[in-house]
């Protein structure tokens, strides 16, 4: 709806700025995502690991875990509780954001600014 309104305003001569607020780029939000992706990545390698039931388990989580396992140093990251959240969390959040950008572009929705809370 925001894009439609922005298009109407722009078509009638207004100078319109479009901003997308990126909530997932806040490191505090990475922990559940990193833990879930880490659990799935470990299970994909054949280890039996309990995946937290209260965590969302969409198919894209498996895709993120597969992509992460292809990264250099993924094994070291998965073995380190200290690094799993900042490294895997950022990786997963950035991949999700990249997918969102592609989807929005496919729909013809464009933004002038992409802002995360850490930048505001």
N, C-alpha and C positions, 0 to 999 in steps of 0.2 A: 504494500500500500504506500509506503514511504517513497519508493521509486516512482510510482505512478503520479503521486502528488508533486514530486520534484520535477518530473517531466512536464507536467501541466504548467507549473510555475516557470520553468525554463522556456517553454513554448510561448508564454505570454510576456517574455522579456525580463524576467527576474534573474538575477545572478544567483545561482543555486550551488551550494557546496554539499556534497554527499559524503557522509562519514560512516564507517563501519566500526563499531566498538567490539574489540576482540576480548572476550571474557576469558577464554581458555589460556591466554598468554600470562596469566597470573600464576607464578610458581606454586602458590598454595593450592591451586586446583589440580596440579599435576599428580599428586600422590595416588589417588584412586586409579587414575588412568595408567600410571607407571606400574603400580602393583598388579593390576589386571593384565596389562600387556606382558609384564614379566612372567606372571604365572602361565599365561598361554604360551609364551615363547619356550619356557622350560618344559611344558607338557608336550609341545611339538617335537621336542628332542627326545621324547620317550620316557621322561621321568613322570612318575605319578605325583601329582601335586593338586591339592584342593584349591579350586578356584572359588573365591568368595561368592556366596550365593546372592548377597545383597548388592553386588556390583553388576552393572549393565553388561550384557554379554552379546552384543551385536556382532554380526559377521565381520564388520570392519575391524574389530579388535584383533581377530585372527589375522587379517591382512596386514595390520600394523605390526604384529608380532613377527610375521614372516619377513616383512621388509626390514625390520630391525635386526633380525638374525643374519641378514646379508651384509650388515655394516661391519667395518673393521672394529675390533675391540668389543663386539657385542657380548662375547662370553665373559670377558673381564667385568663388564658393566653388570651383567646378570648375577655375578658372584659377589658383588659389592653392595651391601645395604646402603652405604654412604653415597654411592654414585647412581644407583638405579633411578631414584626420583629425579634428580636434576638432568641426567643424561637421557634416559628413556622417556621421561615425562616431556621434556622439551622436544625430543624427536617425534613423539606421537602427536603432541599439540601442534607442531609445525606441519606435519603431514595432514592432519585434519583441516587446518587452516588452508593449506594448499588445495585440498579437495573442495572446500567451500568456495574459494576464489574461482576455481574452474566451473563449478556449478552455477555461480552467479553470472560469470561471463557467458556461459551457455544460454542463460535466460535473458541476456542483454542488460543485466544490471551492472552499473559501473559506479565506482566510488572514487572521490578525490583524495580521501584520507582513510587510512587504516590506523586506528588508535587502540592501544592496550592501556589498562589502568596504570601500569608502571610508567607510561609516557604522558599521562594526564596530570 
